[in-house]
Amino acid sequence: MNLLFVTHSYPNYVPDLLLHGLRKLLGTAVVDFPRKECLYNGVLGLGVCPDDQRCPGWFPADDGRVDRDDIRLKLSQEFFDLVVCDLRALPYLREQMRQWPRRMVVIDGEDLPQKIAPGPYVVCRRETDGSDYSIPLPMALPQEVFEWIIRYDDQPKNYMIGFLGSTHDGSRKRLVEALARHYPRSLFQATTVPTGDQPVPQGRMGRDEYYRRLQQCRFVLTLAGAGYDTFRFWENAACNSIHIAARMPLFIPDDFKDGQSILRFETVDELRRRIDPLLADAEISQELIRNTRYLLFTKHLTIHRAEYLLNRVQKAFQ
């Protein structure tokens, strides 16, 4: 199939990860337009991305083989079997066309669900439980990042629980500080959110060091950020560690099962009740880790998310 992916120049996890999966699945038949330069330069999701946060080579090179010529003409002649548009690029697409494409998908990858006017298109949304008639589309993990993380599988487990992240309202910091009182041999580090004026807040690690240090933890912790679905969730699932995550009101296709491939919690006391029995049970701990990684690698890489999207969209247009 021929697929046009209408992009916005600013990094955005959900559409960028979906575009990665579609390109891996369908090759250069997927046309990103305008060409999203930041992806080819190693930027993954981060609007403020210093060099040590880049992922060199994570996005497939187009090598001049992606045909971006005569896009408006091709749209008018229905050359593309499907048009996918980042919500941020919707005004740009509207300027290019007198009417919407016949088969079109709008991707709402924002931290909060955005109001989208009804129209002849399918809406896919990051922050949803599926009850709003959109197609749930959470993030996923590029295989390139999975392979980067597992390179550090042999790291010694020097820490009990690991959380390395930024704080938006202080709630993350309060929770990890409460955990630190119970598990002092842990790796908790919460920095401020990077900005253009301060791209590298004090204490923030580069991506390679971040993955190496996470792999030194027996448990890795996911908390909600500005939105519930975070890239950290998918990175943590790749670690040779038990993944613990706050319960979140999201629909995830082929979701991780509590107690089998993830440990979920609502309070610090509940989290302690989930963790403590595993401290002396290596067999169950290893089974949890194996289950998490198997599910991640078979259902939650970006190529799987692309397949899921195409299947759901096909059913929607039928």
Secondary structure, DSSP 8 states (H G I E B T S, - for coil): --EEEE--SS--HHHHHHHHHHHHHHGGGEEEES--HHHHTT--S-SS--GGG--TT-S---TT-S--TTHHHHHHTT--SEEEEEGGGHHHHHHH-SS--SSEEEEE-SSS-------SSEEEESS--STTSSEE----B-HHHHHHHHTTTT----EEEEEEEEESSSHHHHHHHHHHHH-SSSEEEEEE---SS-SS-TT---HHHHHHHHTTEEEEEE---SSS--HHHHHHHHSSSEEEEE--S---TT---BTTTBEEESSHHHHHHHHGGGTT-HHHHHHHHHHHHHHHHHH-BHHHHHHHHHHHHHHHH-
